[in-house]
Amino acid sequence: MISLVLAGLSAVAYGLAPVIYRPALACTSQYRAVNVFSLFSIAAGFLLPWRAVEPFGVAAVASAALLGGVVGSWLYISAVKVGGASVGNISSSLYIVLLPLFAWKIHLVPAAALVLLGLAVASWGDEGSRRGALYGVLAALVWAVSINFYAAAVESLGPGGAWFMRGAVVFLASLLLSWGTSICKVRRLLAGGFVDTFVGFVSYTLAVSLGDYVVVSLVMSTYPLITALTERPLR
């Protein structure tokens, strides 16, 4: 029950965060934004419980960080930057259907079709929205793979260890990739990063450590509703 409450909290945080930080993306590179967000991940790692540091866990968290934290985050932030927060969230949420499908839960195919229908409705209208949706779908594919690595890392290292090491890998990689790029509206980035990474991902990580990661991810995946209601309630 606690894991579901934490998953719900993460959904609210993920839904609100892009509305907060999107204005800063007009003059801030995607990797620079990822670099700022990763600082909250490193800080949270000191607050959550650790387990033994094992080679398997380190390899799993490094894989999850590079796939989901670097590549997936860049694609997702690009989706938000190009298509808007609602399009970015709705398109990238396809990963939550891909995740159980990768586990051969074929009965969720109708849910996948429903998500694709919602994506088509949300992104229909202009080239920017469609291009943003493409970034979001690619992010979903990358996240679906990385979540399996991250769940294994949390099991091996504990939520604190997984969080800290993931944040460190993402910080170093994004720092290298964002070297010399622009940044602006730092307060917006910090506020959005705190809500997204510190509140949202900490809640999700704790939920994964306490419950089934597929069920937790299903609950967390409701975050596009929060974004849509916040950004474009009438539409």
N, C-alpha and C positions, 0 to 999 in steps of 0.2 A: 504493500500500500504506500509506504514512504517513497519507494522508487517511482511510483506513478505520479505522486505529488511533485517530486523533483523534476520529472520529465515534463510535467505541465508548466512548472516555473521556467524551465529552459525554453519551452515553446513561446511563452510570453516575451522573454528576453530576446530571443532570436527574431521575433516578429517586429519588435520595436527598434532594434539596433540599426537596421539599414535606413530607416526613416531619419534617424538622428545623424548618421555619418555621411549620407549620400551627398549633401551640399559640398562637403570637403573634397569629394572625388573629382569635382570640376577642375581642380588645380593641384591634385595630389595623385601620384602614380599608384597603381594597384599594389605593387610590391612594397612601396613605402607604407601604405596602409596596413598591409599584412605584418610588416616589421613592427609597427606601433602596437598592433593587437597582441602580438606574441609576448610583449613585455608583461601583460596581465597573466598570461599562462605561466610564465616563469615565477611570478610572485605568488600565484595560487598554489604552486607546487610545494611551497614551504608551509602552507596551512593545512594541507590534506595528508592523511596517513600514507606511509610508505611501507613496502614489503622488501624482501631481499632483492638486490640488484643482480639479475641473472642475464647471461648472454642472449638467451632466447627473447626475453622481455625487451632488452635494449634493441635488438634487431627488429622486433615487431614495432616498437614505438618509432624507430627511425624510419621504417617503411611507411607507417601511418602519417608521420610528420611530413615527409617529402611528397607523398601522394596527396593526402587530404589537406595538410596544412599549407603547403606551398603551391602545388599545381591546382588543387581543387579550390583553394581560397582565391587564387588569382582569377580563375575562371568565374567564380561566383561574384567577386567584386566587379569584374568586367560586365557581368550580366546586369548588376545593379546600376553600374555607371552608364551603360548604353541603353538599357531598356526600362530602368526604373526599379524601385524597391519591390513592387508587387510582381512584376514580370520576373525579376531575378529570383525571388523567393518561390514563386509557383513553379517555374521551370526547373529550378535546382531540386525541388522537393520530389522529383521523380525518383531520386535515389532510394527513397524509402520504400518504393515498390520494387525496385531492382534488388534491394537487399534480400528480402525473403524469396524472391524468384531465384536468386543465386543459390539459395538453400533448398531449391527444388520444391517450393510451395506453390505449385502451379495454379491452385485455386485463386490466387491473387491476381491472375491475369485480367479479370474484369476491372479490378481496381486500377491496374496500369492503364487500361483504356480510358477510364474515367479521368485520371490525372492528365493524360494526353489531351482529352477533350477540353479540360479546364485550361491547359496550356495554350491550346489553339485559340480559345475565346479571349484569354488575357492578352495574348501577343498579337492578335489580329489588328491591323490598322495602319501601321507604318513600318518602314524598313528598320528603324532603330529598335523597335520592340521585337521584331522577328530575329534580328541579330543578337539582341540581348538574351532572347529565349534559347538560341543556339548555344551561347556560352553557358547558360544555366543547365541545359541538358548534358553538356560535356562535363560540367562540374558534378552533376548527379552520378554519371558513370564512374568518375574517379572516386567520389566519396563512397559509393557502394562497395568498392574494393577496399578502400582504406579503413572503413569501419570495422571490418573483420580483423585487420591487423591491430587496430586500437583496442578492441575488446580483449584480444589476447594479451596485449601489453598491460592493460588495467588488471587483468587476472594475475599476471606474473609480477608486476612491479608495485601494484597498489595504485590508487587514484593519484596520490601525491607524486610518486615516482614517474608515472606515465605523463602526468601534466607537466612536470618540470622538464623532463627530457624532450618531450614533444615541443615545448616552448623554446628550448635552447636550440634545437635543430632548425625549427622554423625561423627563429631570430637570425641565426648565422646565415642561412640560405637566402632569406629575403634581404638581409643587409647587403650581401654581395650583389644580388640581382638589382637592388634599388640604388646602388651607389651612384651619386651624381644626379638623381632624379628630383623632381620638385615635390614640395610639401606645403600645405597651407591649412588654415582653419584648424590648427592643432587641437583646440579645445573640443571641436566637434568630433575629431578623430578619437580623442581620449575618452570622451563621454560615450561614443558609440562602441569603442573597444571595450570599455568597462562593462557595459550592458551585454554585449555580444559574448565576449570571451570570459570575463571574470564571473558574471552572473549566469549567462546561458550555458557555457561549456563546463563550468564547475558543477552546476546542477546536473547536467547530462552525464558527466563522468561519475559523480556519486550515484546517480540512478543506475548506470551500467554496472557499477560495483556491487549494487544491492539486488538487482533483478535481472531478468532476461533481456539481453541487449536488443533483440528484435522487437519485443513488446515495448520496451522503453523508447526505441526509435520511432515506433508507430505513433505513440503519444506525442513525442517531441515534434513530429512532422506536421502538426497542426499549425505551426507558426505562420504559414502564408495567410491564414485567415486573419491573424492579428495585424499583419502588415496591410492587407487589403482594406480592412476596416479603418485603420489609422490613416492611410495615405489617400484612398479613394473610396470612401464609404458609400457614396451614391452609385458609383459604377459597380 
